[in-house]
Amino acid sequence: MFYDAARNDHGLRHDPFKALVVPRPIGWISTVSRDGVPNLAPYSFFNAISTDPHIVAFASADKKDSLINAEEQGEFVCNLATWDQRDAMNASSTMVGPQVDEFALAGLETEPSRLVAPLRVKHAPVHFECVWLQTLPLKGRDGRQSYYLVLGEVLGVHIDDRFIREGIVDVAAMKPIARLGYHDYAVVDEVFTMKRPG
Ligand SMILES: Cc1cc2nc3c(=O)[nH]c(=O)nc-3n(C[C@H](O)[C@H](O)[C@H](O)COP(=O)(O)O)c2cc1C
């Protein structure tokens, strides 16, 4: 099949777009509000997009609390969401106001960051401490826009030492989860290796 993406006339039960760009890593973003309330939410329009400097990005449908806090306070943390914390990750996506601490809502323990104010998700095996760089409105050709891309530079990286073996990060042991379409997820618990030619 083929369909026109602007008209979105796929004729399927649900828009397949998000089921076709898979799996998407989940940036589990923690921030702090101007009133000092901790905030946590998952974003699957998320990725690492540069290593020099180290830059990550997440896209927010309209201006949600994570974006507002990241802009206002200039900082955010990306926590790695894993199989063990899948239910808490999902609970932290509950649409609640900025006065609600989603760490508490999801029953999560916190730990302080080293370089930034937002808290880290305790027991997450990886955390990126980030400073906000810029926010880009994602405008289409006709000027339509509802998403914003938030860019942050990574200042510091935490890796749980239990997952470092002989100088290599054992990703499969961490069991990161990733978003598919619909209500589906994938878990990375197996990897294969393929060297580049040349
Ligand atoms: C796995 C997962 C991925 C999500 N990805 C996004 C995303 O990329 N962009 C977005 O705007 N909302 C996304 N959401 C929904 C937000 O997490 C949800 O709206 C949340 O309440 C936003 O919280 P905040 O206002 O504290 O930032 C996702 C939800 C889940 C469960």
The ligand as a Tripos MOL2 file, in Angstrom:
@<TRIPOS>MOLECULE
LIG
   31    33     1     0     0
SMALL
NO_CHARGES

@<TRIPOS>ATOM
      1 C1          6.4600    5.4000   26.3310 C.3       1 LIG1
      2 C2          5.8710    6.7830   26.1720 C.ar      1 LIG1
      3 C3          6.4320    7.6790   25.2670 C.ar      1 LIG1
      4 C4          5.9140    8.9770   25.1150 C.ar      1 LIG1
      5 N1          6.5040    9.8020   24.2090 N.ar      1 LIG1
      6 C5          6.0460   11.0690   24.0750 C.ar      1 LIG1
      7 C6          6.6820   11.9670   23.1790 C.ar      1 LIG1
      8 O1          7.6490   11.6290   22.4880 O.2       1 LIG1
      9 N2          6.2040   13.2460   23.1010 N.ar      1 LIG1
     10 C7          5.1490   13.6560   23.8630 C.ar      1 LIG1
     11 O2          4.7450   14.8280   23.7530 O.2       1 LIG1
     12 N3          4.5230   12.8230   24.7350 N.ar      1 LIG1
     13 C8          4.9680   11.5570   24.8770 C.ar      1 LIG1
     14 N4          4.3700   10.7110   25.7730 N.ar      1 LIG1
     15 C9          3.3060   11.2230   26.6510 C.3       1 LIG1
     16 C10         3.9100   11.9980   27.8350 C.3       1 LIG1
     17 O3          4.7570   11.1650   28.6100 O.3       1 LIG1
     18 C11         2.7570   12.5250   28.7280 C.3       1 LIG1
     19 O4          1.9880   13.4550   27.9980 O.3       1 LIG1
     20 C12         3.2440   13.1540   30.0090 C.3       1 LIG1
     21 O5          2.1440   13.4370   30.8530 O.3       1 LIG1
     22 C13         4.0150   14.4490   29.7780 C.3       1 LIG1
     23 O6          4.4350   14.8790   31.0470 O.3       1 LIG1
     24 P1          5.0000   16.3300   31.3470 P.3       1 LIG1
     25 O7          3.8520   17.3060   31.0850 O.co2     1 LIG1
     26 O8          5.3500   16.2310   32.8140 O.co2     1 LIG1
     27 O9          6.1840   16.5810   30.4650 O.co2     1 LIG1
     28 C14         4.8160    9.3850   25.9090 C.ar      1 LIG1
     29 C15         4.2330    8.4850   26.8180 C.ar      1 LIG1
     30 C16         4.7440    7.1880   26.9410 C.ar      1 LIG1
     31 C17         4.1170    6.2170   27.9140 C.3       1 LIG1
@<TRIPOS>BOND
     1     1     2 1
     2     2     3 ar
     3     2    30 ar
     4     3     4 ar
     5     4     5 ar
     6     4    28 ar
     7     5     6 ar
     8     6     7 ar
     9     6    13 1
    10     7     8 2
    11     7     9 ar
    12     9    10 ar
    13    10    11 2
    14    10    12 ar
    15    12    13 ar
    16    13    14 ar
    17    14    15 1
    18    14    28 ar
    19    15    16 1
    20    16    17 1
    21    16    18 1
    22    18    19 1
    23    18    20 1
    24    20    21 1
    25    20    22 1
    26    22    23 1
    27    23    24 1
    28    24    25 2
    29    24    26 1
    30    24    27 1
    31    28    29 ar
    32    29    30 ar
    33    30    31 1
@<TRIPOS>SUBSTRUCTURE
     1 LIG1         1 GROUP 0 **** ****
